[in-house]
C-alpha cells in the first residue's frame, strides 16, 4: 500500500474537520429551531375564562307620567274639566307624600275631530279631546310605588287616565342611577372570579398560569331582580346589576 503524502493527509484532515464542524452546526441549528418552536407553542397556549359579578339594588329615581284626558263639544268646558282633574291629581299626590315641587305639567294636547279629513260620516262623538301630562319625578321611588297602587282612587273620583305614546302603557318607571359607584368593585370581583376559573383549568391541565394575554371588561347590564316572561326592568323597583369580564391567560409548562 502506497504511503499517503503529507499533502494528502492535510487535505483529508481538512475535509474531516469540515464535516465535523458541519455536523456540529446542524445539531446546534436543530437545537435552536426546536427551542424556538417550543417557545411559540408555549406562547400560543392560553385559556379564555369569564368572570361574573352581580349586585341586587333598588331604584333611586322614579318617573311617573300621569296623563289625564277630557272630551266635550265645547273646548272651554273640556279645558275646565282638565283643570279640575289636575287639581284632583295634585291633592291625591299630596295625600300620598309627593310634594308639588316634584310634579310638572307637560304636553297639553288638543284634538279636534272635525279637523280630521278621514273622520267617518256621522257624529264622531265629542268634538274636542284634551290631554294633559303630569310628570312626577322624585328620588323617593317607594313613595311613588305606594301612590301608584292607589291610582284607582283617581278613577273613582272621575279622573280619566290614559296612556301616552312616549311613555308606553303607563305606570311608574324606576331607574337606578348610582351605577358608577358600583363599577370599580364589581369589575375587580369579576376579574378575580375569572382568575379562579383560569387557575382551576391550569391545575387540571398540569400547567402554570401565566400573565394576561387579553382582557375585555364587558358591558354592565341592569336586569329585573326576578327574571321571568313579561317582567320589564324599568317597571320593577328591585333590580340586578351584572357585569361579565372575559380574560385570556397564558399557560406555562
DRENDO-1510 file (C-alpha; in Angstrom, 1 decimal, always signed):
<recs>
REC; n; res; u; v; w
REC; 1; UNK; +0.0; +0.0; +0.0 .
REC; 2; UNK; +1.4; +3.4; -1.0 .
REC; 3; UNK; +2.2; +5.8; +1.7 .
REC; 4; UNK; +0.0; +8.9; +1.8 .
REC; 5; UNK; +1.8; +12.1; +1.1 .
REC; 6; UNK; +1.8; +14.9; +3.7 .
REC; 7; UNK; -0.3; +17.0; +1.3 .
REC; 8; UNK; -3.0; +14.3; +1.0 .
REC; 9; UNK; -3.0; +13.9; +4.8 .
REC; 10; UNK; -3.6; +17.6; +5.3 .
REC; 11; UNK; -6.4; +17.6; +2.7 .
REC; 12; UNK; -8.2; +14.6; +4.3 .
REC; 13; UNK; -7.8; +16.2; +7.7 .
REC; 14; UNK; -9.4; +19.4; +6.5 .
REC; 15; UNK; -12.3; +17.5; +4.9 .
REC; 16; UNK; -12.9; +15.6; +8.1 .
REC; 17; UNK; -12.7; +18.7; +10.2 .
REC; 18; UNK; -15.1; +20.5; +7.9 .
REC; 19; UNK; -17.6; +17.6; +8.0 .
REC; 20; UNK; -17.3; +17.6; +11.8 .
REC; 21; UNK; -18.0; +21.3; +12.1 .
REC; 22; UNK; -20.9; +21.0; +9.7 .
REC; 23; UNK; -22.4; +18.2; +11.7 .
REC; 24; UNK; -22.0; +20.2; +14.9 .
REC; 25; UNK; -23.6; +23.2; +13.2 .
REC; 26; UNK; -26.5; +21.2; +12.1 .
REC; 27; UNK; -27.0; +19.8; +15.6 .
REC; 28; UNK; -26.9; +23.3; +17.1 .
REC; 29; UNK; -29.2; +24.7; +14.4 .
REC; 30; UNK; -31.7; +21.9; +15.1 .
REC; 31; UNK; -31.5; +22.6; +18.9 .
REC; 32; UNK; -32.2; +26.3; +18.4 .
REC; 33; UNK; -35.0; +25.7; +16.0 .
REC; 34; UNK; -36.5; +23.2; +18.4 .
REC; 35; UNK; -36.3; +25.8; +21.2 .
REC; 36; UNK; -38.0; +28.4; +19.0 .
REC; 37; UNK; -40.9; +26.2; +18.0 .
REC; 38; UNK; -41.4; +25.2; +21.7 .
REC; 39; UNK; -41.4; +28.9; +22.6 .
REC; 40; UNK; -44.1; +29.7; +20.0 .
REC; 41; UNK; -46.2; +26.8; +21.1 .
REC; 42; UNK; -45.9; +27.8; +24.7 .
REC; 43; UNK; -46.7; +31.4; +23.9 .
REC; 44; UNK; -49.8; +30.3; +22.0 .
REC; 45; UNK; -51.2; +28.2; +24.8 .
REC; 46; UNK; -53.8; +30.1; +26.7 .
REC; 47; UNK; -57.2; +29.7; +28.3 .
REC; 48; UNK; -60.2; +32.0; +27.9 .
REC; 49; UNK; -62.3; +32.4; +31.0 .
REC; 50; UNK; -65.3; +34.6; +32.1 .
REC; 51; UNK; -66.0; +36.1; +35.5 .
REC; 52; UNK; -69.4; +37.4; +36.6 .
REC; 53; UNK; -70.2; +39.9; +39.3 .
REC; 54; UNK; -73.8; +40.8; +40.4 .
REC; 55; UNK; -75.4; +43.2; +42.8 .
REC; 56; UNK; -79.0; +43.5; +43.9 .
REC; 57; UNK; -80.0; +47.1; +44.0 .
REC; 58; UNK; -83.0; +49.3; +44.5 .
REC; 59; UNK; -84.1; +52.1; +42.1 .
REC; 60; UNK; -83.2; +55.6; +43.3 .
REC; 61; UNK; -85.3; +57.6; +40.9 .
REC; 62; UNK; -88.9; +57.3; +39.8 .
REC; 63; UNK; -90.6; +58.9; +36.9 .
REC; 64; UNK; -94.4; +58.6; +36.9 .
REC; 65; UNK; -96.2; +60.1; +33.9 .
REC; 66; UNK; -99.9; +60.7; +34.7 .
REC; 67; UNK; -101.9; +61.5; +31.6 .
REC; 68; UNK; -105.4; +62.8; +32.1 .
REC; 69; UNK; -108.0; +63.4; +29.4 .
REC; 70; UNK; -111.4; +65.1; +28.9 .
REC; 71; UNK; -113.7; +65.4; +25.9 .
REC; 72; UNK; -116.5; +67.8; +25.1 .
REC; 73; UNK; -118.1; +69.5; +22.1 .
REC; 74; UNK; -117.2; +72.8; +23.8 .
REC; 75; UNK; -113.4; +73.3; +24.1 .
REC; 76; UNK; -113.8; +75.6; +27.1 .
REC; 77; UNK; -115.7; +73.0; +29.1 .
REC; 78; UNK; -113.2; +70.3; +28.1 .
REC; 79; UNK; -110.3; +72.5; +29.3 .
REC; 80; UNK; -112.1; +73.4; +32.5 .
REC; 81; UNK; -112.6; +69.7; +33.2 .
REC; 82; UNK; -108.8; +69.1; +32.7 .
REC; 83; UNK; -108.0; +71.9; +35.1 .
REC; 84; UNK; -110.3; +70.4; +37.7 .
REC; 85; UNK; -108.7; +66.9; +37.2 .
REC; 86; UNK; -105.2; +68.5; +37.6 .
REC; 87; UNK; -106.3; +69.8; +41.0 .
REC; 88; UNK; -107.6; +66.3; +41.9 .
REC; 89; UNK; -104.4; +64.6; +40.9 .
REC; 90; UNK; -102.4; +67.2; +42.8 .
REC; 91; UNK; -104.4; +66.6; +46.0 .
REC; 92; UNK; -104.1; +62.9; +45.6 .
REC; 93; UNK; -100.3; +63.1; +45.3 .
REC; 94; UNK; -100.0; +65.4; +48.3 .
REC; 95; UNK; -102.1; +63.0; +50.4 .
REC; 96; UNK; -99.5; +60.3; +49.4 .
REC; 97; UNK; -96.5; +62.3; +50.4 .
REC; 98; UNK; -95.5; +63.6; +47.0 .
REC; 99; UNK; -94.7; +67.3; +47.0 .
REC; 100; UNK; -95.9; +69.6; +44.3 .
REC; 101; UNK; -92.4; +70.6; +43.5 .
REC; 102; UNK; -91.9; +67.1; +42.2 .
REC; 103; UNK; -94.7; +67.4; +39.7 .
REC; 104; UNK; -94.5; +69.2; +36.4 .
REC; 105; UNK; -97.2; +69.9; +33.8 .
REC; 106; UNK; -96.2; +68.8; +30.3 .
REC; 107; UNK; -97.6; +68.3; +26.9 .
REC; 108; UNK; -101.0; +69.8; +26.7 .
REC; 109; UNK; -102.7; +68.5; +23.5 .
REC; 110; UNK; -106.0; +69.3; +21.9 .
REC; 111; UNK; -107.5; +67.2; +19.2 .
REC; 112; UNK; -110.4; +68.5; +17.0 .
REC; 113; UNK; -112.3; +65.6; +15.5 .
REC; 114; UNK; -113.8; +67.9; +12.8 .
REC; 115; UNK; -110.3; +68.8; +11.6 .
REC; 116; UNK; -109.7; +65.2; +10.6 .
REC; 117; UNK; -110.5; +64.8; +6.9 .
REC; 118; UNK; -110.6; +61.0; +7.3 .
REC; 119; UNK; -113.2; +61.1; +10.0 .
REC; 120; UNK; -116.2; +58.8; +9.1 .
REC; 121; UNK; -119.5; +60.4; +8.3 .
REC; 122; UNK; -121.9; +60.9; +11.1 .
REC; 123; UNK; -121.4; +62.1; +14.6 .
REC; 124; UNK; -117.9; +61.0; +15.8 .
REC; 125; UNK; -118.6; +61.7; +19.5 .
REC; 126; UNK; -117.2; +64.7; +21.3 .
REC; 127; UNK; -115.5; +67.1; +19.0 .
REC; 128; UNK; -112.6; +68.1; +21.3 .
REC; 129; UNK; -110.3; +65.8; +23.2 .
REC; 130; UNK; -107.9; +67.5; +25.6 .
REC; 131; UNK; -104.9; +65.6; +27.1 .
REC; 132; UNK; -102.6; +66.9; +29.9 .
REC; 133; UNK; -99.5; +65.2; +31.1 .
REC; 134; UNK; -98.4; +65.4; +34.7 .
REC; 135; UNK; -94.9; +64.1; +35.3 .
REC; 136; UNK; -93.9; +63.1; +38.8 .
REC; 137; UNK; -90.1; +63.0; +39.2 .
REC; 138; UNK; -88.8; +62.0; +42.7 .
REC; 139; UNK; -85.8; +60.5; +44.3 .
REC; 140; UNK; -88.1; +58.6; +46.6 .
REC; 141; UNK; -89.4; +55.7; +44.4 .
REC; 142; UNK; -91.1; +53.9; +47.3 .
REC; 143; UNK; -93.5; +56.8; +47.8 .
REC; 144; UNK; -94.4; +56.7; +44.1 .
REC; 145; UNK; -94.8; +52.9; +44.3 .
REC; 146; UNK; -97.2; +53.2; +47.2 .
REC; 147; UNK; -99.2; +56.0; +45.5 .
REC; 148; UNK; -99.4; +54.2; +42.2 .
REC; 149; UNK; -101.1; +51.2; +43.9 .
REC; 150; UNK; -103.9; +53.6; +44.9 .
REC; 151; UNK; -104.5; +55.1; +41.5 .
REC; 152; UNK; -108.0; +53.6; +41.4 .
REC; 153; UNK; -109.0; +56.3; +43.8 .
REC; 154; UNK; -108.4; +58.8; +41.0 .
REC; 155; UNK; -110.6; +56.8; +38.6 .
REC; 156; UNK; -113.3; +56.6; +41.3 .
REC; 157; UNK; -113.2; +60.4; +41.6 .
REC; 158; UNK; -113.9; +60.8; +37.9 .
REC; 159; UNK; -110.4; +61.4; +36.6 .
REC; 160; UNK; -109.9; +59.8; +33.1 .
REC; 161; UNK; -106.4; +58.3; +32.9 .
REC; 162; UNK; -104.9; +57.4; +29.5 .
REC; 163; UNK; -101.5; +56.0; +28.4 .
REC; 164; UNK; -99.2; +58.1; +26.3 .
REC; 165; UNK; -97.2; +57.1; +23.2 .
REC; 166; UNK; -94.0; +58.5; +24.7 .
REC; 167; UNK; -94.4; +56.5; +28.0 .
REC; 168; UNK; -95.8; +53.2; +26.9 .
REC; 169; UNK; -98.8; +51.7; +28.7 .
REC; 170; UNK; -98.4; +53.9; +31.8 .
REC; 171; UNK; -97.3; +53.4; +35.3 .
REC; 172; UNK; -94.1; +54.5; +37.1 .
REC; 173; UNK; -90.6; +53.9; +35.6 .
REC; 174; UNK; -87.9; +53.1; +38.2 .
REC; 175; UNK; -84.3; +54.0; +37.4 .
REC; 176; UNK; -81.0; +53.1; +39.2 .
REC; 177; UNK; -78.6; +56.0; +38.7 .
REC; 178; UNK; -75.6; +55.0; +41.0 .
REC; 179; UNK; -74.1; +52.5; +38.6 .
REC; 180; UNK; -70.8; +54.3; +38.5 .
REC; 181; UNK; -70.4; +53.8; +42.3 .
REC; 182; UNK; -70.5; +50.1; +41.8 .
REC; 183; UNK; -68.3; +49.7; +38.8 .
REC; 184; UNK; -64.8; +49.5; +40.3 .
REC; 185; UNK; -65.7; +46.9; +42.9 .
REC; 186; UNK; -67.7; +44.8; +40.5 .
REC; 187; UNK; -65.0; +44.8; +37.9 .
REC; 188; UNK; -62.4; +43.7; +40.5 .
REC; 189; UNK; -64.7; +40.9; +41.7 .
REC; 190; UNK; -65.5; +39.7; +38.1 .
REC; 191; UNK; -61.8; +39.7; +37.3 .
REC; 192; UNK; -61.0; +37.7; +40.4 .
REC; 193; UNK; -63.7; +35.2; +39.6 .
REC; 194; UNK; -62.2; +34.8; +36.1 .
REC; 195; UNK; -58.7; +34.2; +37.6 .
REC; 196; UNK; -60.1; +31.5; +39.9 .
REC; 197; UNK; -61.5; +29.7; +36.8 .
REC; 198; UNK; -58.2; +30.0; +35.0 .
REC; 199; UNK; -56.2; +28.7; +38.0 .
REC; 200; UNK; -58.5; +25.7; +38.2 .
REC; 201; UNK; -58.1; +25.0; +34.5 .
REC; 202; UNK; -54.3; +25.3; +34.7 .
REC; 203; UNK; -54.2; +22.9; +37.7 .
REC; 204; UNK; -56.3; +20.4; +35.8 .
REC; 205; UNK; -54.1; +20.6; +32.7 .
REC; 206; UNK; -50.8; +20.5; +34.8 .
REC; 207; UNK; -49.8; +23.9; +33.6 .
REC; 208; UNK; -48.8; +27.1; +35.4 .
REC; 209; UNK; -50.9; +30.2; +34.9 .
REC; 210; UNK; -49.1; +33.0; +33.2 .
REC; 211; UNK; -49.9; +36.6; +32.6 .
REC; 212; UNK; -53.0; +38.1; +31.0 .
REC; 213; UNK; -52.9; +37.8; +27.2 .
REC; 214; UNK; -56.0; +39.8; +26.5 .
REC; 215; UNK; -59.0; +41.1; +28.5 .
REC; 216; UNK; -62.3; +42.8; +27.9 .
REC; 217; UNK; -64.4; +44.3; +30.6 .
REC; 218; UNK; -67.8; +43.5; +29.1 .
REC; 219; UNK; -70.9; +45.6; +29.5 .
REC; 220; UNK; -72.8; +46.4; +32.6 .
REC; 221; UNK; -76.5; +45.5; +32.3 .
REC; 222; UNK; -79.4; +46.2; +34.7 .
REC; 223; UNK; -82.0; +43.4; +34.8 .
REC; 224; UNK; -85.1; +42.8; +36.8 .
REC; 225; UNK; -84.2; +41.0; +40.0 .
REC; 226; UNK; -86.7; +38.2; +39.2 .
REC; 227; UNK; -86.3; +37.4; +35.5 .
REC; 228; UNK; -89.5; +35.9; +34.0 .
REC; 229; UNK; -91.5; +36.4; +30.8 .
REC; 230; UNK; -93.4; +39.6; +30.8 .
REC; 231; UNK; -91.4; +41.3; +33.6 .
REC; 232; UNK; -89.9; +44.6; +32.4 .
REC; 233; UNK; -86.9; +46.0; +34.2 .
REC; 234; UNK; -88.0; +49.7; +34.1 .
REC; 235; UNK; -91.2; +48.9; +35.9 .
REC; 236; UNK; -89.5; +46.9; +38.7 .
REC; 237; UNK; -88.2; +48.6; +41.9 .
REC; 238; UNK; -85.8; +45.7; +42.7 .
REC; 239; UNK; -83.0; +45.2; +40.1 .
REC; 240; UNK; -79.9; +43.2; +39.5 .
REC; 241; UNK; -76.7; +44.8; +38.1 .
REC; 242; UNK; -74.5; +42.3; +36.3 .
REC; 243; UNK; -71.1; +42.6; +34.5 .
REC; 244; UNK; -69.2; +39.8; +32.7 .
REC; 245; UNK; -65.4; +40.1; +32.1 .
REC; 246; UNK; -63.6; +37.9; +29.6 .
REC; 247; UNK; -59.9; +37.3; +30.2 .
REC; 248; UNK; -57.3; +35.2; +28.3 .
REC; 249; UNK; -54.5; +33.9; +30.5 .
REC; 250; UNK; -51.2; +32.4; +29.1 .
REC; 251; UNK; -50.4; +28.8; +30.2 .
REC; 252; UNK; -46.8; +27.8; +31.1 .
REC; 253; UNK; -45.3; +24.3; +31.3 .
</recs>
